[in-house]
Amino acid sequence: MSDLTTAFAELLTTVTRSGDYYVSGTAELMAPLIEVEGIGPVALPLLPVQAEALAALAEPAPYGRGPETLIDPAVRNTLQIGAERVQIRSRHWAGMLETILAQVADGLGISGPVSAEFYKLLIYEAGGFFIGHRDTEKAAGMFGTLVLVLPSSYQGGGLVVRHKGRSVELDLTSEDPSQVRFAAFYCDCVHEVLPVTDGCRLTLIYNLLRPGQGTGTGTASRLEPPDYQAEQDRLAERLRRWAAGEDGEDGEDGEETPDKLIYPLEHAYTPAELGFDTLKGADAAAARVAVAAAAAAGCDLQLALLSIEESGVAEYKEYPRRSRSRSRSRYRDDEGDGDDDIFEAGEVCDRSETLSDWRCPDGSRSVLTTLPVEGNELSPPGVLEEIEPDDIDFTEATGNEGASFERSYHVACLVLWPRARFLAVLTQAGFPAALAHLTDLAERWTAAGADRAAPEWSQAHELSGYMLRDWPDQRWNSWQERNTPSNTAGLAEILIRLEDAERIETLLGKVAARGGFAREDGAVLCRALARLAPARALEALGRLCHDAAASTPAACARLLAGCTSTLVPALVPAEELAAAATLVVQVLAAPMTKPAFSSPLSAPQGDVDHGLVVDLLTALAVISPDLADRAVGHLLALPGRYDLDAILIPAMCELIADGGLSSGLIPPVERLRRACIDHLRTRMAEPLAPPADGRRDSTLPCSCADCTQLAAFLANPALAKWEFRAAEPRRRHLEHSIRSARSDVTVITVRQGSPHRLVCTKTQASYNRRLNQRERDAADLARLQAE
């Protein structure tokens, strides 16, 4: 196992104190009564007339410089009113302040009780400001400052807080009388109030204290913002080596380092509450350090929810109860129904691990969907072995199955990867997600001018390489893949747009290696071949037909037909396609083979239908009349495989209707047309008349006593109806014989008495079928004889 996963976890587990150098937020303000001596109650939002009265009553606010206390409007243009002249009376105020202090303690990473001591009321009129400065510790145990900005109408006045090269500007404006905006920061943070450009900013200032902790400046108990710079630097260096590919094979067993790292967090989060700004305790601290280290090392980091789904065999601890299914969940309010006393999870038969519900540090939307989890990506290794399931469902044994269980786990994780390997990570989300991103890159590349030197083209080239690297290598499954969207066509379309001949050739090789492709892919593969040099295109076409003709001859025929217009004559002479065409023609007479995937709905030897004949003869008319003659010979020599009515006549009608061959049929196609015409004329010459009496064909597939009675009924010219009373198995057998022989009989079951009766009535179904066939034959004959 790579030591990267171990080292990453070891560094992050030392980060135990959450918080930052500042915190800000909003709290609900419920009808406070703020009274200022000499003015009385202050209305909120602050009225302009009261703002003027407060300013008239206030005095200039000083600032400290060393041991001196100075007043200089060039440094601090602010008015103040001392705490002794301000009274706040409200039964909700203490609760609101307690709520704010809880957020402050959590946001600043402080454990233990925190209190707030009201210091002064500050008034910033238009033009008011305070340049960057640090607050002095004015009371025992003071570690920071809390700023409450009361509702008022003003512009500007942003609060800027800086600490160790970091800076944030906080907008604390609010005109809503039901809320107060607040900010808190450590004493050693440099902060400033930007100029108020309009209105009046009214602020309550509190000293933040830890009761009983020290006596002021310089004490050993002085608090400082959480600082994990050393850990961050070490982590960034370790990630930088990973991103640069310097790890190689780090594990004791020679296992390569992973494409991504997954670090499970301590607390549980639902998808609705998962986010960087809602992480708790040490999770928040670890995330802050990891985000900064990842950015410094050229890595990306996101939050995700790791979901594990397991199912398997459940075992009884005691005699099973009567209920068929029970479940329990740690998220439910009840205590369960005692399933743990009955069942226990046994062998796990199926398990899946996926990452989803992605969150970016800046709140932007992630392009990732669902990614798998690889065993060498977890940090530290084996971290999930002892976790408890969120839900487990037990199902008791039934008549056919034993007891079983299903359980699930959900763990929030930090997931990171080298930025340069993002595309490799993206492909883990599956082909649709990768294709969507590739399409976006191609569209942006085209919109930017289609310059192959553009970064979008390089990224698309890289991403398509990963997609082709992961291309499925199992043999072509005609039934399954006929009913799913074509990955081949989707990727080929984008590669054609990008004019990426290298990737096109790789894709064609992958398709050939699988031994088959969908007929609908033929058109796009033709255009892909046209992007290659002539010699390379012929070589790729030959590989496709060599490997795919046996399993998907119709698809190869469609490909050849398309190539006669895309490759001939611009790139290659028509006769140079003869080698590939020969491979398809040879398949026509090859022995039928059972497909690897058998289905009652899947056709053997690929999709053998009239479309195969149309495409192949269209192509051969251009490529080689001699090959066309061989193909027609095979088609006519195997009527059991290439039925005249189902395949050859519809194909010939389509060839003539399209007009492509009607102006002058090559001799082989003309020979096929004459064979179809002769077949139709022969059948139309047969006599056609309705039955003269009640006699019907009495040939049946069975000669049992019941079927013998049925045959006698069919041969009797005087009987039109016959009733057969018998038990259900015998009635069902008789119905089966009627359907198998396509007898001219309808059957109705009369469910009266016991046993029930099967009423058989003679029809003219055979005659009607021949009549309909005669009409179709006449129409087809007219098409085939049209000049």
C-alpha positions in Angstrom: 0.0 0.0 0.0 1.3 3.5 -0.9 2.8 5.3 2.1 1.2 8.5 0.7 -2.2 7.5 2.1 -0.6 6.8 5.5 1.5 10.0 5.5 -1.5 12.2 4.5 -3.7 10.8 7.3 -0.9 11.2 9.9 -0.4 14.8 9.1 -4.2 15.7 9.2 -4.8 13.8 12.4 -2.5 16.3 14.2 -5.0 19.1 13.2 -7.5 18.9 16.0 -8.4 22.6 16.7 -11.0 24.1 14.4 -11.6 27.7 13.7 -10.1 30.7 12.0 -8.8 34.1 12.9 -12.2 35.7 12.3 -15.9 34.7 12.2 -19.0 36.5 11.0 -22.7 35.9 10.7 -26.2 37.0 11.3 -28.4 36.7 14.4 -32.1 37.3 15.0 -32.8 40.6 16.7 -36.1 40.6 18.7 -37.3 44.1 19.7 -34.4 45.3 21.8 -34.7 48.4 23.9 -31.4 50.4 23.5 -31.4 53.6 25.6 -28.7 56.2 25.5 -28.3 58.7 28.3 -29.4 62.1 27.2 -31.4 60.8 24.1 -33.6 57.9 25.3 -34.6 54.9 23.3 -32.9 54.4 19.9 -35.2 53.3 17.1 -34.0 50.5 14.7 -33.3 50.8 11.9 -31.5 54.0 12.9 -33.4 57.2 12.0 -31.4 60.1 10.5 -32.6 62.5 13.2 -31.4 60.1 15.9 -28.1 59.6 14.1 -27.6 63.4 14.3 -28.5 63.4 18.0 -26.1 60.5 18.8 -23.3 62.3 16.9 -24.0 65.5 18.8 -23.8 63.7 22.1 -20.8 61.5 21.3 -17.1 62.4 21.6 -14.2 61.6 19.2 -12.9 58.1 19.6 -9.2 57.9 20.5 -6.6 55.2 19.4 -3.6 53.8 21.1 0.0 54.2 20.0 2.3 52.4 22.5 1.6 53.8 26.0 -0.1 56.9 24.5 -3.8 57.5 23.8 -4.3 59.9 20.9 -7.1 61.6 19.0 -6.3 62.1 15.3 -9.1 62.2 12.7 -6.6 61.3 10.0 -6.1 58.0 11.7 -9.6 57.4 13.3 -12.6 59.4 12.3 -15.1 57.9 14.7 -17.4 58.9 17.4 -18.0 57.0 20.6 -20.4 56.8 23.6 -19.1 54.9 26.7 -20.8 51.8 27.9 -21.8 53.5 31.1 -24.2 55.8 29.1 -25.8 52.9 27.2 -28.4 50.5 28.5 -29.8 47.5 26.7 -33.0 46.1 28.1 -34.7 43.1 26.4 -35.5 39.6 27.7 -34.3 38.2 24.4 -31.0 40.1 24.3 -29.1 37.7 26.6 -30.2 34.7 24.6 -29.3 36.3 21.3 -25.8 37.2 22.7 -25.4 33.6 24.0 -26.2 32.3 20.5 -23.7 34.6 18.9 -21.0 33.6 21.4 -21.5 30.0 20.6 -20.9 30.7 16.9 -17.9 32.9 17.8 -16.3 30.1 20.0 -16.8 27.5 17.2 -15.7 29.9 14.5 -12.5 31.0 16.3 -11.7 27.4 17.5 -12.1 28.1 21.2 -13.0 25.4 23.7 -14.5 26.3 27.1 -16.8 29.2 28.1 -16.6 32.5 26.4 -18.2 35.8 27.6 -18.7 39.2 26.2 -18.2 42.5 28.0 -19.8 45.6 26.5 -17.2 48.2 25.8 -18.6 51.1 23.9 -21.0 52.3 21.1 -19.3 53.6 18.0 -20.9 56.0 15.4 -19.4 56.2 11.9 -21.0 59.1 10.0 -20.3 59.7 6.3 -16.6 59.9 5.9 -15.9 58.0 9.1 -13.2 55.3 9.1 -10.4 53.7 11.2 -7.1 52.7 9.6 -5.5 49.4 10.2 -4.7 48.7 13.9 -4.6 46.0 16.6 -6.9 46.0 19.6 -5.2 46.1 23.0 -6.3 43.6 25.7 -8.3 45.7 28.0 -9.5 43.2 30.6 -8.3 40.0 32.2 -8.8 37.0 29.9 -9.5 39.2 26.9 -8.5 37.5 23.6 -10.6 39.2 21.0 -13.3 41.7 19.9 -16.9 41.2 19.0 -18.6 43.8 16.7 -22.4 44.0 16.5 -23.6 46.3 13.7 -27.2 47.4 14.4 -29.7 47.9 11.6 -29.2 51.2 9.8 -29.0 52.6 6.3 -25.4 53.3 5.2 -23.0 52.7 2.4 -19.3 51.6 2.7 -17.9 50.9 6.1 -16.6 47.4 5.3 -14.6 45.7 8.0 -11.2 44.3 6.8 -9.4 41.8 9.0 -5.8 40.6 8.3 -3.7 37.9 9.8 -0.4 36.4 8.6 -0.8 37.3 5.0 -4.5 36.5 4.8 -7.2 39.2 4.4 -10.9 39.3 4.4 -13.4 42.1 3.8 -16.7 41.7 5.6 -19.9 43.6 4.7 -21.9 44.0 7.9 -24.7 46.2 6.5 -28.3 45.4 7.3 -31.5 47.5 7.2 -33.7 44.6 8.4 -34.8 45.5 12.0 -35.2 41.8 12.8 -31.5 40.9 12.4 -28.1 42.0 13.6 -24.8 41.4 11.7 -21.7 40.5 13.7 -18.0 39.8 13.4 -15.4 38.6 15.8 -11.6 38.3 15.6 -8.5 37.8 17.7 -6.8 40.8 19.3 -3.6 40.3 17.4 -5.4 40.6 14.0 -4.9 43.9 12.2 -8.3 45.3 11.2 -9.7 48.5 9.7 -13.0 50.1 9.0 -13.2 51.4 5.5 -14.8 54.9 4.9 -18.5 55.2 5.2 -19.7 56.9 2.1 -23.3 57.6 3.0 -25.6 57.3 6.1 -24.6 56.3 9.6 -23.0 53.0 10.8 -24.0 52.2 14.4 -21.9 49.6 16.2 -21.8 47.9 19.6 -18.3 46.8 20.6 -17.7 43.9 23.1 -14.5 42.6 24.6 -14.3 38.8 24.3 -13.2 37.1 27.5 -12.3 33.7 28.8 -13.3 33.9 32.5 -10.4 33.1 34.8 -7.8 32.9 32.0 -4.9 35.3 32.7 -4.6 38.8 33.7 -4.1 40.6 30.3 -1.4 41.1 27.8 1.6 38.8 27.8 0.1 36.0 30.0 0.9 32.4 29.3 -2.8 31.7 28.7 -3.2 34.2 25.9 -5.2 32.8 23.0 -4.1 33.0 19.4 -5.8 32.0 16.2 -5.3 28.3 15.2 -2.1 28.0 13.3 -1.1 24.9 11.5 1.3 26.5 9.1 4.0 23.9 9.8 1.6 21.0 9.2 0.3 22.8 6.1 3.7 23.2 4.7 4.7 19.6 5.3 1.4 18.4 3.8 1.8 20.7 0.8 5.4 19.4 0.2 4.1 15.8 0.4 1.3 16.5 -2.1 3.7 18.4 -4.4 5.8 15.2 -4.7 2.7 13.3 -5.5 1.5 15.8 -8.1 5.0 15.8 -9.7 4.9 12.0 -10.0 7.9 11.6 -7.7 6.2 8.9 -5.5 6.6 6.1 -8.0 5.8 2.7 -6.4 5.8 3.6 -2.7 4.1 0.6 -1.2 5.9 -2.3 0.4 4.1 -4.5 -2.2 5.1 -2.3 -5.1 1.6 -0.9 -5.5 1.4 2.3 -7.5 0.3 5.5 -5.8 -3.4 6.3 -6.4 -5.0 8.8 -8.7 -6.9 10.3 -5.9 -6.9 10.4 -2.0 -10.0 9.8 0.2 -9.8 11.0 3.8 -13.0 10.1 5.8 -14.1 12.8 8.3 -15.2 12.2 11.9 -18.7 13.6 12.0 -21.8 12.4 10.2 -23.4 14.7 7.6 -26.5 14.3 5.4 -26.3 15.4 1.8 -28.4 18.5 2.7 -25.9 19.7 5.3 -22.7 18.7 3.6 -20.5 21.7 2.9 -17.2 23.3 3.8 -18.9 26.0 5.8 -20.9 23.4 7.8 -18.1 21.1 8.9 -17.7 20.5 12.6 -14.8 20.6 15.0 -11.7 18.8 13.9 -13.3 18.2 10.5 -13.4 21.9 9.8 -9.8 22.3 10.9 -8.5 19.4 8.8 -10.4 20.7 5.8 -9.0 24.2 6.1 -5.4 22.9 6.3 -6.0 20.4 3.5 -7.6 23.0 1.2 -4.6 25.4 1.6 -2.0 22.6 1.2 -3.7 21.2 -1.9 -3.9 24.7 -3.5 -0.2 25.2 -2.8 0.7 21.8 -4.2 -1.2 22.1 -7.4 -4.0 19.7 -6.3 -7.8 20.0 -6.3 -9.8 19.1 -3.2 -13.6 18.6 -2.8 -16.0 17.2 -0.3 -18.0 14.1 -1.1 -20.2 11.5 0.4 -18.8 8.0 0.4 -21.7 5.4 0.2 -21.2 1.7 0.8 -23.9 -0.7 -0.1 -23.7 -4.4 1.0 -25.9 -7.4 0.8 -25.5 -11.0 1.8 -26.6 -13.9 3.8 -28.2 -13.4 7.2 -28.1 -16.1 9.9 -30.7 -16.7 12.6 -29.7 -16.5 16.2 -32.9 -18.1 17.4 -36.2 -19.5 15.9 -37.4 -16.9 13.4 -40.5 -14.9 14.1 -43.5 -14.7 11.8 -42.8 -11.3 10.4 -41.3 -11.5 6.9 -39.2 -8.3 7.0 -37.8 -6.0 9.6 -35.4 -3.1 9.6 -33.6 -0.7 11.8 -31.7 2.6 11.3 -29.6 4.8 13.6 -31.5 7.7 12.2 -34.9 6.5 13.5 -36.4 7.5 16.7 -37.4 4.1 17.8 -35.1 1.5 19.4 -35.7 -1.1 16.7 -37.8 -4.2 17.0 -35.3 -6.7 18.3 -33.9 -7.9 15.0 -30.4 -8.0 16.4 -31.7 -10.7 18.8 -32.9 -12.8 15.8 -30.5 -12.1 12.9 -26.9 -11.5 12.4 -25.1 -10.5 9.1 -23.2 -13.3 7.6 -21.2 -13.5 4.4 -21.2 -10.4 2.2 -22.2 -11.4 -1.4 -22.2 -8.0 -3.0 -20.5 -4.7 -2.1 -20.2 -1.3 -3.8 -18.3 1.8 -2.8 -19.0 5.1 -4.6 -18.4 8.9 -4.1 -21.2 11.4 -4.8 -22.7 14.7 -3.7 -19.6 16.7 -4.5 -18.9 20.1 -2.9 -16.2 22.6 -4.0 -14.4 24.8 -1.4 -15.6 28.0 -3.1 -19.2 26.9 -3.3 -19.1 26.4 -7.1 -20.7 23.4 -8.8 -18.6 20.4 -9.3 -18.6 18.6 -12.7 -18.1 15.2 -11.0 -21.0 12.8 -10.6 -20.4 9.4 -9.2 -16.9 8.0 -8.8 -15.8 4.5 -7.7 -13.5 3.9 -4.7 -10.3 2.0 -5.2 -8.8 0.1 -2.3 -5.5 2.0 -2.4 -7.1 5.4 -2.2 -8.3 5.4 1.4 -6.3 7.4 3.9 -5.3 5.9 6.2 -5.5 2.3 4.7 -8.2 0.2 6.4 -10.0 3.3 7.8 -13.5 1.9 6.9 -13.0 -1.5 8.4 -14.5 -0.7 11.8 -17.3 1.8 10.9 -20.9 1.0 11.9 -23.7 0.8 9.3 -26.3 3.6 9.1 -29.1 1.2 8.0 -29.5 -2.6 8.0 -32.5 -4.5 6.8 -33.1 -8.2 7.4 -35.4 -10.4 5.4 -36.5 -13.8 6.7 -36.3 -16.9 4.7 -39.0 -17.7 2.2 -39.8 -20.9 0.4 -37.1 -20.4 -2.2 -34.5 -18.2 -0.5 -32.7 -18.1 2.8 -32.6 -15.1 5.2 -30.7 -12.1 3.8 -29.5 -8.7 4.8 -28.9 -5.3 3.2 -26.9 -2.6 4.9 -25.5 0.8 4.0 -22.9 3.2 5.2 -22.4 6.9 4.5 -19.3 8.8 5.4 -18.3 12.4 4.5 -14.8 12.6 3.0 -12.2 15.0 1.7 -11.2 13.9 -1.8 -8.2 15.3 -3.6 -6.1 14.7 -6.7 -3.3 16.4 -8.6 -4.8 19.1 -10.8 -2.9 17.7 -13.7 -4.6 14.3 -13.3 -8.1 15.7 -13.1 -9.1 14.2 -16.4 -7.9 10.8 -15.3 -10.1 11.1 -12.2 -13.0 12.4 -14.3 -13.0 9.2 -16.4 -13.7 7.2 -13.3 -17.2 8.7 -13.3 -18.0 6.6 -16.3 -18.2 7.1 -20.1 -21.2 9.5 -20.1 -19.6 12.0 -17.7 -16.3 11.9 -19.6 -18.0 12.3 -22.9 -20.0 15.3 -21.7 -16.8 17.0 -20.5 -15.1 16.1 -23.8 -18.0 17.6 -25.7 -17.7 20.8 -23.7 -14.0 21.0 -24.4 -14.6 20.5 -28.2 -17.3 23.2 -28.2 -15.1 25.7 -26.4 -12.2 24.8 -28.7 -14.3 25.4 -31.8 -15.7 28.7 -30.4 -12.1 29.9 -29.6 -11.0 29.4 -33.2 -10.1 25.7 -33.5 -6.4 26.2 -32.9 -4.7 22.9 -32.2 -2.2 24.8 -30.0 -5.1 25.8 -27.7 -5.2 24.3 -24.2 -8.8 23.0 -24.9 -7.5 20.8 -27.7 -4.6 19.4 -25.5 -7.1 18.6 -22.7 -9.5 17.0 -25.1 -6.7 14.9 -26.5 -5.6 13.8 -23.0 -9.2 13.0 -21.9 -10.0 11.0 -25.0 -6.8 9.0 -24.3 -8.0 8.1 -20.8 -11.4 7.1 -22.3 -9.8 4.9 -24.8 -7.5 3.4 -22.2 -10.6 2.3 -20.3 -12.5 1.1 -23.4 -14.2 -2.2 -22.7 -12.3 -5.1 -24.1 -14.9 -7.8 -23.8 -16.2 -9.3 -27.1 -19.1 -7.7 -28.9 -22.5 -8.6 -27.4 -24.9 -7.9 -30.3 -28.2 -8.2 -28.3 -27.1 -6.2 -25.3 -25.3 -3.4 -27.2 -27.9 -3.1 -29.9 -30.2 -1.8 -27.2 -27.9 0.7 -25.5 -26.6 4.1 -26.7 -23.4 3.7 -28.8 -20.2 4.8 -27.1 -18.4 4.4 -30.4 -20.5 6.9 -32.2 -20.5 9.4 -29.4 -16.7 9.4 -29.1 -16.0 9.2 -32.8 -18.2 12.3 -33.4 -16.1 14.4 -31.0 -12.8 13.1 -32.4 -13.8 14.0 -35.9 -14.7 17.5 -34.8 -11.3 17.8 -33.1 -9.6 16.4 -36.2 -7.6 14.1 -33.9 -6.3 11.4 -36.3 -4.2 9.7 -33.6 -7.2 9.1 -31.3 -9.4 8.2 -34.3 -7.0 5.4 -35.3 -6.8 4.1 -31.7 -10.7 4.1 -31.5 -11.0 2.1 -34.7 -8.5 -0.4 -33.4 -10.4 -0.8 -30.2 -13.7 -1.3 -32.1 -12.0 -3.9 -34.3 -10.5 -5.7 -31.3 -14.0 -6.1 -29.8 -15.1 -8.0 -32.9 -18.2 -6.1 -33.7 -20.0 -2.8 -33.8 -23.6 -1.4 -34.2 -24.9 -0.9 -37.7 -25.9 2.6 -36.7 -22.2 3.4 -36.1 -21.3 2.7 -39.7 -21.9 6.2 -40.9 -19.8 7.9 -38.3 -17.0 5.3 -38.7 -16.9 6.1 -42.4 -16.4 9.8 -41.6 -13.7 8.8 -39.1 -11.9 6.8 -41.7 -11.9 9.8 -44.0 -9.9 11.7 -41.4 -7.0 9.3 -41.8 -4.3 9.1 -44.5 -5.4 6.8 -47.3 -3.1 4.0 -46.4 -4.0 4.2 -42.7 -7.7 4.3 -43.6 -7.5 1.2 -45.8 -5.6 -0.6 -43.1 -8.2 0.3 -40.4 -11.1 -0.6 -42.6 -9.5 -4.0 -43.3 -9.1 -4.7 -39.5 -12.7 -3.7 -38.9 -14.1 -6.1 -41.5 -11.6 -8.9 -40.6 -12.6 -8.9 -37.0 -16.2 -7.8 -37.1 -17.7 -9.4 -40.3 -18.5 -12.7 -38.7 -20.4 -11.3 -35.8 -21.9 -8.1 -37.3 -22.0 -8.5 -41.2 -24.8 -6.0 -41.5 -22.8 -3.3 -39.7 -19.8 -4.0 -42.0 -22.0 -3.8 -45.0 -23.3 -0.4 -43.9 -19.7 0.6 -43.3 -18.7 -0.4 -46.8 -21.6 1.3 -48.4 -20.7 4.5 -46.6 -17.1 4.2 -47.6 -18.0 4.2 -51.3 -19.0 7.8 -50.9 -16.6 9.1 -48.2 -13.4 7.4 -49.4 -14.1 6.9 -53.1 -12.8 8.5 -55.3 -11.4 11.4 -53.2 -9.0 9.2 -51.1 -8.7 5.8 -52.6 -9.8 4.0 -55.8 -12.9 1.8 -55.4 -11.1 -1.4 -56.2 -8.8 -0.9 -53.1 -11.9 -1.6 -50.9 -12.2 -5.1 -52.5 -10.1 -6.8 -49.8 -12.4 -5.6 -47.0 -15.5 -6.3 -49.1 -14.4 -9.9 -49.7 -14.4 -10.6 -46.0 -18.0 -9.6 -45.8 -19.0 -11.6 -48.9 -17.3 -14.7 -47.5 -19.4 -14.5 -44.3 -22.6 -14.9 -46.4 -21.8 -18.5 -47.2 -20.0 -19.3 -43.9 -21.5 -22.0 -41.6 -23.9 -20.6 -39.1 -22.3 -20.3 -35.6 -24.0 -20.1 -32.3 -23.4 -16.6 -30.8 -21.5 -16.4 -27.5 -24.6 -14.6 -26.1 -27.7 -16.5 -26.9 -31.1 -15.0 -26.8 -34.4 -16.0 -28.4 -34.6 -12.5 -29.8 -31.0 -12.2 -31.1 -30.3 -13.2 -34.7 -27.5 -15.7 -35.4 -24.6 -14.6 -37.6 -25.3 -10.9 -36.8 -28.3 -9.0 -38.0 -29.2 -10.9 -41.2 -32.0 -8.9 -42.8 -32.8 -7.1 -46.0 -30.7 -4.1 -44.9 -27.6 -6.3 -45.1 -28.4 -7.1 -48.7 -29.2 -3.5 -49.6 -26.0 -2.1 -48.1 -23.7 -4.8 -49.4 -25.0 -4.7 -53.0 -24.9 -0.9 -53.0 -21.2 -1.1 -52.0 -20.3 -4.0 -54.3 -21.9 -2.2 -57.3 -19.1 0.4 -56.9 -16.3 -1.8 -55.6 -16.4 -5.0 -57.7 -19.1 -6.5 -59.9 -17.3 -9.8 -59.6 -17.8 -9.7 -55.8 -21.4 -8.7 -56.3 -21.9 -11.8 -58.5 -20.4 -14.0 -55.7 -22.6 -12.4 -53.1 -25.8 -12.9 -55.1 -24.8 -16.5 -55.7 -24.5 -17.1 -52.0 -27.9 -15.3 -51.3 -29.7 -17.4 -53.9 -28.0 -20.7 -52.9 -29.2 -20.5 -49.2 -33.0 -19.8 -49.3 -33.3 -21.1 -45.7 -31.0 -18.3 -44.5 -31.9 -15.6 -47.0 -35.6 -16.0 -47.4 -37.0 -14.5 -50.6 -40.1 -13.1 -49.0 -38.5 -11.8 -45.8 -35.1 -10.6 -47.0 -34.4 -10.7 -50.8 -37.6 -9.2 -52.2 -37.8 -6.3 -49.7 -34.1 -5.6 -50.4 -34.6 -5.6 -54.1 -37.6 -3.3 -53.8 -35.6 -0.9 -51.7 -32.7 -0.9 -54.1 -34.9 0.1 -57.0 -37.0 2.6 -55.0 -33.9 4.4 -53.9 -33.0 5.1 -57.5 -29.3 4.4 -57.0 -29.3 1.2 -59.1 -32.4 1.7 -61.2 -30.6 3.5 -64.1 -28.6 0.4 -64.9 -28.4 -2.6 -62.7 -25.2 -4.5 -62.8 -25.6 -8.1 -64.0 -25.5 -9.7 -60.6 -28.1 -7.4 -59.2 -30.2 -7.9 -62.3 -29.9 -11.7 -61.7 -31.3 -11.2 -58.2 -34.1 -9.1 -59.5 -35.1 -11.8 -62.1 -35.1 -14.4 -59.3 -37.4 -12.3 -57.2 -39.7 -11.7 -60.1 -39.8 -15.4 -61.0 -40.7 -16.3 -57.4 -43.5 -13.8 -57.3 -44.9 -14.9 -60.7 -44.9 -18.6 -59.7 -46.8 -17.9 -56.6 -49.3 -15.6 -58.3 -50.0 -18.4 -60.8 -51.2 -20.7 -58.2 -55.0 -21.0 -58.0 -56.7 -18.9 -55.3 -60.2 -19.6 -54.2 -62.1 -19.7 -50.8 -62.9 -23.1 -49.4 -65.7 -24.9 -51.2 -67.0 -26.7 -48.1 -66.0 -27.3 -44.5 -62.8 -29.3 -45.2 -59.6 -27.8 -43.7 -56.1 -29.0 -43.6 -56.0 -31.8 -41.0 -52.2 -32.2 -40.7 -51.3 -31.8 -37.0 -48.0 -32.2 -35.1 -49.5 -34.8 -32.8 -51.4 -38.1 -33.2 -52.8 -38.6 -29.7 -56.4 -39.5 -29.1 -57.5 -35.9 -28.6 -55.6 -34.6 -31.6 -57.0 -37.4 -33.7 -60.5 -36.2 -32.9 -59.4 -32.7 -33.9 -58.1 -33.9 -37.2 -61.3 -35.7 -37.9 -63.2 -32.5 -37.3 -61.0 -30.6 -39.6 -61.4 -33.1 -42.4 -65.2 -33.3 -42.1 -66.8 -31.1 -44.8 -70.1 -30.9 -43.0 -69.0 -29.8 -39.5 -68.3 -26.0 -38.8 -68.1 -26.3 -35.0 -66.8 -28.8 -32.5 -66.9 -28.9 -28.7 -64.2 -30.6 -26.7 -64.9 -31.1 -23.0 -61.8 -32.1 -20.9 -59.6 -31.1 -18.0 -57.4 -28.0 -18.4 -54.1 -29.8 -19.4 -55.8 -31.6 -22.3 -57.5 -28.4 -23.5 -54.2 -26.6 -23.3 -52.5 -29.4 -25.4 -55.2 -29.2 -28.1 -54.8 -25.4 -28.3 -51.1 -25.8 -28.7 -51.6 -28.3 -31.6 -53.9 -25.8 -33.3 -51.4 -22.9 -33.0 -48.5 -25.1 -34.1 -50.3 -26.2 -37.3 -51.8 -22.8 -38.0 -55.1 -24.6 -38.4 -58.1 -22.6 -39.7 -59.8 -22.7 -36.3 -60.7 -20.3 -33.5 -61.0 -21.6 -30.0 -63.1 -20.3 -27.0 -63.2 -21.7 -23.5 -66.7 -22.0 -22.1 -66.2 -22.1 -18.3 -69.6 -23.7 -17.4 -69.9 -27.1 -15.9 -67.0 -29.3 -15.1 -64.8 -29.9 -16.9 -64.9 -26.8 -19.1 -65.5 -26.9 -22.8 -63.2 -25.8 -25.7 -65.4 -24.6 -28.6 -63.6 -24.9 -31.9 -65.0 -23.0 -35.0 -63.6 -23.3 -38.5 -62.4 -20.1 -40.3 -60.9 -19.1 -43.7 -57.7 -17.8 -42.2 -55.4 -19.7 -44.7 -57.3 -18.3 -47.6 -57.3 -14.7 -46.1 -53.6 -15.0 -45.6 -53.0 -16.1 -49.2 -55.3 -13.3 -50.4 -53.3 -10.7 -48.5 -50.1 -12.3 -49.8 -51.4 -12.0 -53.4 -52.0 -8.3 -52.9 -48.4 -7.8 -51.6 -47.0 -9.9 -54.4 -48.8 -7.8 -57.0 -47.4 -4.6 -55.5 -43.9 -6.0 -55.2 -44.0 -7.3 -58.7 -45.0 -3.9 -60.0 -42.1 -2.3 -58.3 -39.6 -4.9 -59.5 -40.8 -4.7 -63.1 -40.8 -0.9 -63.2 -38.4 0.5 -65.8 
